[in-house]
Amino acid sequence: MLPNIITSVRIVASPGLILLALADQPIWLIVLAVFLVFTEWLDGYLARRMHTTSELGARLDTVADAVFYSSMLVATVLFRPNLMLRESAWMSAAVGSYAINWIASWIKFRRLPSYHTWAAKGVWGIVGLGIISLLSGFNPWPFRIAMICVLLTNLEAICITLTLTESKVDVPFWWHIRNAQSPSKDTPFSPEKNET
């Protein structure tokens, strides 16, 4: 299925960010980062349009996100170590919230979260702009705002984990769970209707 192929491309290509940082290729590093951010939007869009959403796709997308963020973090530290040291508090807040989000889900459900909330989908573009702004030396504030957005998105995911009684994928937002878990309300939310 095409969306899963695109997600797999993101997994395979993300470590290329580290290689480009080591090769001191800032332009290609930014180009690849933008391309990978685009694939994050594209795979979900195609899955919805082609009606090929699946739990496998959602889980694969979670792995792709982790590989991308990890590779981007390492690449940025290698490429601009002094700059990243200066921005370490902002980055630590985002990375720390990501780790807590994963740990909470693993402890409760024995699997990583694949909620793909609306906030998480929207934050990809903000992170992309923040990374470009930071690596190009333009201004650190778009990156800092992106890290705050990542922190807030992960806090929502943690709340979702704490609220759910069973593992689910593709939860639009935290408040949606209250309707989904209420037996008296008819809702389209269902673990069988998933998205990459």
CORURWO-V770980 format. One record per residue. N is the residue number from 1. RES is the residue in three letters. OMEGA is omega in whole degrees, 0 to 359 (NA if undefined). D_CENTER is the distance of its C-alpha to the mean C-alpha in Angstrom with 2 decimals. Layout:
n = {N & N}
res = {RES & RES}
omega = {OMEGA & OMEGA}
d_center = {D_CENTER & D_CENTER}
//
This chain:
n = {1 & 2 & 3 & 4 & 5 & 6 & 7 & 8 & 9 & 10 & 11 & 12 & 13 & 14 & 15 & 16 & 17 & 18 & 19 & 20 & 21 & 22 & 23 & 24 & 25 & 26 & 27 & 28 & 29 & 30 & 31 & 32 & 33 & 34 & 35 & 36 & 37 & 38 & 39 & 40 & 41 & 42 & 43 & 44 & 45 & 46 & 47 & 48 & 49 & 50 & 51 & 52 & 53 & 54 & 55 & 56 & 57 & 58 & 59 & 60 & 61 & 62 & 63 & 64 & 65 & 66 & 67 & 68 & 69 & 70 & 71 & 72 & 73 & 74 & 75 & 76 & 77 & 78 & 79 & 80 & 81 & 82 & 83 & 84 & 85 & 86 & 87 & 88 & 89 & 90 & 91 & 92 & 93 & 94 & 95 & 96 & 97 & 98 & 99 & 100 & 101 & 102 & 103 & 104 & 105 & 106 & 107 & 108 & 109 & 110 & 111 & 112 & 113 & 114 & 115 & 116 & 117 & 118 & 119 & 120 & 121 & 122 & 123 & 124 & 125 & 126 & 127 & 128 & 129 & 130 & 131 & 132 & 133 & 134 & 135 & 136 & 137 & 138 & 139 & 140 & 141 & 142 & 143 & 144 & 145 & 146 & 147 & 148 & 149 & 150 & 151 & 152 & 153 & 154 & 155 & 156 & 157 & 158 & 159 & 160 & 161 & 162 & 163 & 164 & 165 & 166 & 167 & 168 & 169 & 170 & 171 & 172 & 173 & 174 & 175 & 176 & 177 & 178 & 179 & 180 & 181 & 182 & 183 & 184 & 185 & 186 & 187 & 188 & 189 & 190 & 191 & 192 & 193 & 194 & 195 & 196}
res = {MET & LEU & PRO & ASN & ILE & ILE & THR & SER & VAL & ARG & ILE & VAL & ALA & SER & PRO & GLY & LEU & ILE & LEU & LEU & ALA & LEU & ALA & ASP & GLN & PRO & ILE & TRP & LEU & ILE & VAL & LEU & ALA & VAL & PHE & LEU & VAL & PHE & THR & GLU & TRP & LEU & ASP & GLY & TYR & LEU & ALA & ARG & ARG & MET & HIS & THR & THR & SER & GLU & LEU & GLY & ALA & ARG & LEU & ASP & THR & VAL & ALA & ASP & ALA & VAL & PHE & TYR & SER & SER & MET & LEU & VAL & ALA & THR & VAL & LEU & PHE & ARG & PRO & ASN & LEU & MET & LEU & ARG & GLU & SER & ALA & TRP & MET & SER & ALA & ALA & VAL & GLY & SER & TYR & ALA & ILE & ASN & TRP & ILE & ALA & SER & TRP & ILE & LYS & PHE & ARG & ARG & LEU & PRO & SER & TYR & HIS & THR & TRP & ALA & ALA & LYS & GLY & VAL & TRP & GLY & ILE & VAL & GLY & LEU & GLY & ILE & ILE & SER & LEU & LEU & SER & GLY & PHE & ASN & PRO & TRP & PRO & PHE & ARG & ILE & ALA & MET & ILE & CYS & VAL & LEU & LEU & THR & ASN & LEU & GLU & ALA & ILE & CYS & ILE & THR & LEU & THR & LEU & THR & GLU & SER & LYS & VAL & ASP & VAL & PRO & PHE & TRP & TRP & HIS & ILE & ARG & ASN & ALA & GLN & SER & PRO & SER & LYS & ASP & THR & PRO & PHE & SER & PRO & GLU & LYS & ASN & GLU & THR}
omega = {188 & 180 & 179 & 176 & 179 & 177 & 179 & 176 & 179 & 179 & 183 & 186 & 184 & 177 & 175 & 176 & 180 & 179 & 179 & 176 & 179 & 180 & 180 & 180 & 186 & 181 & 180 & 176 & 179 & 180 & 180 & 179 & 179 & 179 & 181 & 175 & 178 & 180 & 177 & 177 & 187 & 184 & 178 & 179 & 181 & 180 & 179 & 182 & 183 & 181 & 181 & 179 & 181 & 176 & 177 & 179 & 180 & 179 & 178 & 179 & 177 & 178 & 180 & 178 & 181 & 180 & 180 & 183 & 179 & 180 & 180 & 178 & 180 & 181 & 182 & 178 & 179 & 186 & 181 & 185 & 181 & 178 & 181 & 175 & 178 & 182 & 188 & 180 & 179 & 181 & 180 & 179 & 180 & 181 & 179 & 179 & 177 & 181 & 179 & 178 & 181 & 182 & 180 & 180 & 181 & 180 & 184 & 187 & 184 & 174 & 180 & 181 & 176 & 187 & 180 & 180 & 177 & 179 & 180 & 178 & 181 & 185 & 179 & 179 & 180 & 178 & 179 & 179 & 180 & 180 & 179 & 180 & 182 & 183 & 180 & 180 & 183 & 182 & 181 & 188 & 174 & 177 & 180 & 177 & 178 & 179 & 176 & 179 & 177 & 179 & 181 & 178 & 179 & 176 & 176 & 180 & 177 & 177 & 178 & 179 & 182 & 183 & 183 & 175 & 175 & 182 & 177 & 174 & 176 & 175 & 186 & 178 & 187 & 184 & 181 & 181 & 182 & 177 & 184 & 183 & 179 & 182 & 183 & 184 & 176 & 184 & 179 & 183 & 181 & 179 & 179 & 180 & 186 & 186 & 179 & NA}
d_center = {20.98 & 19.58 & 15.97 & 15.64 & 17.41 & 15.03 & 12.05 & 14.50 & 15.30 & 11.83 & 12.32 & 15.85 & 15.53 & 12.88 & 15.66 & 17.76 & 16.23 & 18.07 & 21.19 & 21.28 & 21.06 & 23.88 & 25.82 & 25.55 & 24.32 & 22.44 & 22.80 & 21.46 & 18.59 & 17.61 & 18.42 & 16.26 & 13.21 & 13.96 & 14.56 & 11.30 & 9.47 & 12.23 & 11.75 & 8.32 & 10.59 & 13.59 & 12.91 & 12.21 & 15.14 & 17.40 & 16.82 & 17.91 & 20.73 & 22.00 & 21.76 & 20.28 & 17.46 & 17.56 & 16.32 & 16.21 & 13.91 & 11.48 & 11.80 & 11.67 & 8.35 & 7.05 & 9.20 & 8.15 & 4.57 & 6.95 & 9.58 & 8.20 & 7.34 & 10.61 & 12.51 & 11.78 & 12.90 & 15.94 & 16.81 & 16.89 & 18.99 & 21.27 & 21.70 & 22.35 & 23.11 & 25.23 & 22.78 & 19.99 & 22.64 & 23.36 & 19.76 & 19.24 & 19.54 & 16.73 & 14.42 & 15.78 & 15.03 & 11.27 & 11.29 & 13.87 & 12.17 & 9.21 & 12.24 & 14.21 & 11.72 & 11.83 & 15.54 & 16.44 & 15.20 & 16.88 & 20.02 & 20.35 & 19.40 & 19.43 & 16.09 & 12.39 & 10.73 & 9.49 & 10.02 & 7.87 & 9.77 & 11.12 & 9.89 & 6.14 & 7.37 & 9.60 & 7.84 & 6.57 & 10.35 & 11.25 & 9.36 & 11.07 & 14.29 & 14.15 & 13.91 & 16.65 & 18.72 & 18.60 & 19.39 & 22.05 & 23.66 & 23.80 & 22.69 & 20.47 & 19.93 & 17.18 & 15.16 & 16.33 & 15.51 & 11.88 & 11.88 & 13.67 & 11.25 & 8.40 & 11.34 & 12.42 & 9.32 & 9.44 & 13.17 & 13.03 & 11.24 & 13.99 & 16.54 & 15.59 & 16.11 & 19.33 & 20.54 & 20.05 & 23.01 & 21.43 & 18.06 & 16.60 & 13.73 & 12.66 & 13.94 & 14.08 & 14.64 & 16.47 & 19.89 & 19.69 & 20.19 & 23.62 & 24.80 & 23.34 & 25.03 & 28.24 & 30.78 & 32.80 & 30.29 & 29.53 & 25.83 & 23.87 & 21.10 & 21.53 & 19.78 & 21.43 & 19.77 & 16.27 & 13.86 & 11.86}
//
